[in-house]
Amino acid sequence: MISRSNLNGILGKDSSFAGTINFTGIFRIDGYFQGTIQGGGDKDIVMIGSDAVVEAEILANHVIIAGQMEGSIKAIECLHIQPAASLKGIVYTSNFIVESDGKFQGECISLKDWTPHKKEQFRSVPFSYSYQEYKNFSL
């Protein structure tokens, strides 16, 4: 179970930030964020709270969305869109969960059959890769 005491960082409900956030562990956003969020470990979690509005590129092993998100996500192991949440963008993930009343508009590219080594190497591939470059990605 994730509680506030487990968090390594938080952007509060009445806060806003534009820029880059690098973290390890668990990072939660309850306010407005625009920019890049990058986890540095194999157990990183980004949580987007129900009041959050996020325009970003996100890299983490797990991403949980309860608010509004637009952008690109590399959720290497799992992306979870909760009820009433919305995501517009491109997603790379091994497991994609969209709960009832959750909304997704965009493209999802599965990493499910990739080896752990290939997933780890993919973490460093720029978000600017086109779909064709992604399809040709191999190690």
C-alpha positions in Angstrom: 0.0 0.0 0.0 1.2 3.5 -0.9 0.9 6.2 1.8 2.2 9.7 2.1 5.0 8.3 4.3 6.2 6.2 1.3 6.5 9.2 -1.0 9.9 10.5 -2.1 8.4 13.7 -3.6 5.1 15.5 -4.0 3.7 18.5 -6.0 0.8 19.6 -3.9 -2.8 20.4 -5.0 -2.4 24.2 -5.2 1.1 24.1 -6.7 2.4 24.3 -10.2 5.8 23.6 -11.7 7.3 23.6 -15.2 10.6 21.9 -15.8 12.3 18.5 -15.2 11.9 16.3 -12.2 14.3 13.4 -11.6 13.4 11.0 -8.8 13.7 7.5 -7.4 11.0 5.8 -5.5 7.5 7.3 -5.6 6.6 10.7 -6.9 3.0 12.1 -6.7 1.5 15.1 -8.5 -1.7 16.7 -7.2 -1.2 20.1 -8.9 -0.3 21.3 -12.3 2.9 20.1 -14.0 4.4 20.7 -17.4 7.7 19.2 -18.5 9.6 15.9 -18.0 9.4 13.4 -15.1 12.1 10.7 -15.1 12.5 7.9 -12.6 15.9 6.6 -11.9 15.3 3.0 -10.7 13.5 -0.2 -11.4 10.8 0.3 -8.8 9.8 3.9 -9.6 6.2 5.0 -9.5 4.6 8.2 -10.7 1.1 8.9 -9.3 -1.1 11.6 -10.9 -3.8 12.5 -8.4 -7.4 13.2 -9.2 -7.0 17.0 -9.1 -3.8 17.0 -11.2 -3.3 18.4 -14.7 -0.2 17.1 -16.3 1.4 17.9 -19.7 4.6 15.9 -19.8 6.9 13.1 -20.9 7.1 10.5 -18.1 9.5 7.7 -17.7 8.9 5.2 -14.8 8.3 1.6 -14.2 4.7 2.2 -13.0 2.4 5.1 -13.7 -1.0 5.5 -12.0 -3.3 8.2 -13.4 -6.4 9.5 -11.5 -6.4 13.0 -13.0 -5.8 14.6 -16.4 -2.7 13.8 -18.5 -1.5 14.7 -21.9 1.8 13.6 -23.4 4.1 10.6 -23.8 4.6 7.9 -21.2 7.1 5.1 -20.9 5.5 3.0 -18.1 7.9 0.1 -18.6 5.9 -2.4 -16.5 2.4 -1.0 -16.0 0.2 2.0 -16.8 -3.1 2.2 -14.8 -5.8 4.7 -15.7 -8.4 5.0 -12.9 -12.1 5.9 -13.2 -12.7 9.5 -14.3 -9.1 9.9 -15.3 -8.0 10.8 -18.9 -4.9 10.4 -20.9 -4.2 11.7 -24.4 -0.9 10.7 -26.0 1.4 7.9 -26.8 2.1 5.1 -24.3 4.8 2.4 -24.2 4.1 -0.2 -21.6 4.0 -3.9 -20.8 0.6 -3.8 -19.0 -2.1 -1.3 -19.7 -5.2 -1.0 -17.4 -8.1 1.3 -18.2 -10.8 1.1 -15.5 -14.5 1.8 -16.3 -15.0 5.5 -17.0 -11.3 6.0 -17.5 -10.5 7.6 -20.9 -7.6 7.0 -23.3 -7.1 8.7 -26.7 -3.9 7.9 -28.5 -1.6 5.1 -29.3 -0.3 2.3 -27.1 2.8 0.3 -28.0 3.2 -3.0 -26.1 6.5 -4.0 -24.5 5.0 -7.1 -23.0 7.2 -9.6 -25.0 10.4 -7.7 -24.5 13.2 -9.1 -22.4 14.2 -7.3 -19.2 17.4 -6.2 -20.9 15.7 -4.7 -23.9 13.2 -2.8 -21.6 16.1 -1.4 -19.6 17.9 -0.3 -22.8 14.6 1.3 -24.1 14.5 3.6 -21.0 17.3 5.6 -22.7 15.6 5.9 -26.1 14.5 9.5 -26.6 10.7 10.3 -26.6 11.4 12.1 -30.0 11.7 8.7 -31.7 9.1 8.3 -34.4 6.9 5.3 -34.6 9.1 3.9 -37.4 12.2 4.3 -35.4 10.5 2.6 -32.5 9.5 -0.4 -34.7 13.2 -0.7 -35.8 14.5 -0.5 -32.3 16.5 -3.6 -31.5 19.5 -4.5 -29.3 
